[in-house]
């Protein structure tokens, strides 16, 4: 159930997933295109016991020296020396480089785990310079440490070689990563937007619905009527107010559940008699209003006649031993000639009053050609 719910969310928000993924992919390719290629050269150096230890010929002195080396203090010291500004300046002087932008190059010296090997890497935009600089830094470190002590020797294990391909950007790898990241973010946004949208739509729907009957409330129905006229000013349609005059005497005497049952029964009758595209609203405490699209006054009069006939059946409230006679009266109006919504509602209200006054004809419909259509 949860998976199906999320799948439906993704179906509705597929365009968000596609959009975010496309943006991520485009951004990655753009950055790869405009980014300056970065090259990395790596040199490795090794620390070994020096001539001072090996020339003693005393095994105990040699073992003590090796134990000192295993304590990593010497390795850590040499690593710091290799990445110092002093060694950098000496390497630049050695290479006869007078202008060097330190912001464009990254120098990193690390000691490899469980060994006395140092790794020096230089990253920057010039593939030849990173190679020369890595080797020069290693060479200057060797010279400096030899003058520092003779107990240990530092020598090249592997000299840096000129890199053929940049370490960044990598368009294919970056694009694949961006594609996956965009897809994940897009799915998250799509699900989050649906989780936000659904409560907002439910809240908006509750604002449009009458809580007792489940049909549109008066405010929303009037808005729908105004929209219908503004969007389709030349189309013919009809509206009708159905007043349940017999309900007035019971509203203040019967409890709310009983009144709600009567209103629900009337609502079910209206839904049964009306078409699928017709709209129903609650007009006031004892009346409803309906809108019949593409229906002229004569056709509306016949529909209202059927509704009146169905609403004449009493609603039996067994638990209260009451049969409620709804005594319906219906006043309708046909929209034409560009009249306003207020004019149409006014004419419809007038025909309702006429229907209530005329005991023999409880259904009246007004249109522009004839004052009333009478059933």
N, C-alpha and C positions, 0 to 999 in steps of 0.2 A: 504493500500500500504506500509506504514512504517512498520507495523507488519510483513508482508510477506518478506520485505527486511531483517529485522533483523532475521527472521526465517531462511532464506537462508544463512545468515552469520553464524548462529549457526550450520547449517547443515554442512557447509564447515569446521568450526572450532570446531566440536564436540570433537575431540581428545584433543584439548587444555583444554576444560572444564573438560573432564575426567581426564586428567593428573594433572591439578591443584587441583581438588577435591581429587584425590588419594594421592597426596603429603600432602595436609592439613590433611587428615584423618590419614595417616601414621605418620606424625609428632605429631599429638595429641596423638595417641595411644602409640608412643614411649616415649613421655614426661610423660604420665601417668604411664608407666611401670617403668621408671627410677627415677621419682620424689619421694622424701621422703614424706610420708603421714604427713599431718598437722592436728593436733587436736585443738579444741577450747573449753575452759571451760569458763562459764559466771556466775558471781555472781552479785546479785543486793542488794543495800543498800538503806535505806531510812533515810531522815533527819526529825526529829520531834522536837517540842519545848521541851527544857530540864526542869530539875527540878527547875532551877533558875526562869524560867518564870511561871511555873504552881504553885509553892509554894507561890508566892506573893499573890495569891488570888484576885488580882486587875484585873478586866476584861480589863481595858485600857492598862495595861502593857502587858497582853497576846495578845491583838489585835495588839499592836505596834510590838511585837515580830513576830507575824505571817506576818504582812505587810513587815517587814524586810526580812523574809524568802522568801516572794513572789518576792522580788526585784532580786532574783537570785544571789546576791553577795555571799551569804554563799554557795549556791550550786556550783557556779563556783570555789570558793576557795577550797572546799572539793574535787572537781574533779581534780584540779591541784595538791593537796596534794597526792591524791591517785596514780597519775602517776609520782610522783617525784622519784628521785634517792634515797633519804633518806629512803622512805618507802620501796623501792625495796631492798635496802641493809639490812634493818631491817627484812624484810620478809625472805630473804635468810639466815640470821643468825638464825632466828627463826626455819627455816626448816633444819638447819645445812648443808647447801649447800655451799661448798667452791669453787667449780669450776662451773661457769655459763657463757655460751656464749650468750651474749645479742643479737648477730646477728641472732641467731636461733629462738628467741622468740619475739613476738610482744605483747606489753601491751597497751591496749586502754581503757581509762576511759571517759565516756560521761554522760551527764545529759539528761535524757529522757524529751522530750518536754512537756511543760505544767504540770510539776510535780516536786516533790522534791526527785525523785528516781534517784540514780546513778547506772550506769551499768558498770561493770568491766569485760573485756574479756581478756584472755591470750591465744595466739595461738603459737603452737610449735610442735616439732616432738614426744615429750614424753607425752602420754595421762595422765599418773598419775601425772607428774610434773606440767602440766598446771592447773590441778585441785587443787593440793596443793598450788601452787603459787597464784592462784586467791583468794582462801580463806585466805591465809596468808597475802596477800596485803590488803584485806578487813579488816582483824583483826587488823593489824598494823595501818591502817588508823583510825579505831575506837579508838584505844588507844591514838593515837596522837591528835585527835580532842577533846577528853575528857580533855586532859591536856591543850588544847588550850583555850577552853571556856566551861562554863556550861550552856550556854543559849540554846544550841541545842544539841540533841542527834543524834548519827549516829549508826544505827544498821543494821544487816543483814535482808533483806527481803527474799532473796533466796540465799542459799549457792550454790557454784559450785558443780556439780556432774561430775563424770568421763565420758567423751564422749565415746560412743561405736563405732562410725564411724567417719572417718576423714572428715574435711570440704573440703579438697583438697588432691590429685586430685580426680575428679569424672569422671571416664573413659567414662561412657555412656553419661553423660551430655556434657562433653568436646568433645567427638567424634561427637555428634549431632550438636553442635555449629560449630565445625571445618568443618563438612560436608556442612553445610549451608553456612559458610563463604567461603569455597573453591569453592562452586558452584557459588556464586555471583562473586567472583574474577575471576573464570574461564570464566564465561559469559562475563564479562567486557573485559578481555584480548582477547577473541575470536573476539568480536565485534571491538575492537580497532585494532587488527592485520588485520582484513578484511578491515577496513577503511584506513589503511596504505598501504595494499597490492594492493588494487584496483587502486589508483592513480599511484603507481609505475608500475603496469602492463600496465596501459593505456599509461604512459610516455614511457615505453620500447617498446610498440607496435607502438607508433608514430615514434620512432627512426627507426623502421624496414619498415615503409610504405612510399611509394612515395605519397606526398600530392596531386598531380594533378590527379592521376589515382586510388589511393586506393589499388594498388598492392605492392608487396615487392620492396624495392629499390635495387640498384645494389650491395651495400655493404652486405646487409643481404642475398641476393640471392647467392652470392659467398660463404658466410659462410655456407648456407644450402647445397650448392653443395659439399663443402669440408667435411661437416659432413656426407652427404650421402655416399661419397667414403670411409671415414675412418670407418664408422659404418658397411657398407655393401660392403666390397672390392670385393666380387665375384658376386654381383648382377648386372644384366644388366639393364641399363636405358638409356634414350636419352635426349638430350637437343636441343633447337633450338632458334636461334635469328631471330626475325621477324622485318625486317626493313621496315618502311613506307616511301619509297623514295619520294613519291609524296608530303609528308608533309613538306619537307625541304623548298620549295619555299614559303610556307605560314607562316612559323614560325616567320619570321621577318616582315611580312606585316599585318597579321591579329592580332586583339587584343587578349589578353590572354584568355578571356572567350570563344572566338571562338576556339582557339587551344585546350583548355581544353575540350570543347564539342567533338571535333574530337577524342581526346585521350580517352575520356570516351566511345565513340561509338566503338572504336577499342577494348577497354578493355572488353566491354560487348560481343562483337563478340568472343573474345578469350575464355571467360568464358562459352559461349554457346557451343562452339565446343570442349572444353576440358572436361576431366573427373573430378570427384569430388576430386580425390587424386592428380591431376596434380597441379603444382605450376607455378604461373605467376609472373614475375618481370619486372620492368622498367629498360632497359639497358642503354639507353641514351635519348636524347631529342626527337628522332623520331623512336625509336626501343624498342621492348620488348624481353624478354627471357623467355622460358618456360622449365620446367623439367617434363619428363614423366616417372614415376617409372615403372619398370617391362615391359619396351617397347624396343624392338630391333629396329635397324635402318630401316628395311623394314616396320614395323608397324608405326614407327614415320613418315616415308615418306608419308604414306596414310593420317595420321592425319594432317600433314602440308599441304597436298594438299587440304583438306577440308577447312582449315583455310585460305589458299590463295584464294580459290574460294569465300569465304564469304567476305573477305576484299577487293575484287575487286569492290564491290558495293560502289558507291560514297556516301559521307556524305554531306547531303544537309543543308547548313546554310542559312535559309530563310531570316533572318534579314540582312544578308550581301550579299544576292543574289549571292552566290557562291556554287558550287558543287565541293567538294574536292575529287579528285581521289587519293587514298592512294598509288597506285602502289607498292604493297607489294612484297618483296623478302625474301626468307627464307633459311637460312643455318642451317643444323642440324649436330649433331654428336652422335655416339653411344659409351657409355662407356663400355670398356672391357679390359681384360689383365692387370688390375691394373695401367692404365695410371693416371697421376696426373690431378688435376682439371685445372691447367694452360695449360697442353697439350690438354685436351679436349676442353677448351675454344678456344685455338689457332686453332685447327682443325675446330671447328664450325665457327670461324670468316673467315677462308680460304674458306669454302664452301659457306658462304654468299657472299663473293667477287666473287666467281665463278658464283653464281646465278645472281648477278647483271651484270656480263659481258655477260652471255648467255641470249639473248633476248627471246629465245623460251622455255627455261626451268628455271622458276624463283624459283624452289625448288630443293635444293641439300642436301643430307644427307651422311655424311662420316661414315664408319666403318672400322674395322681392316681387314675384308676379301676383301672388294671391295673399290676401291678409292672413288667412289660416288654411291649413289643410286639416280637415276635421274627420276623425274616425267615428 
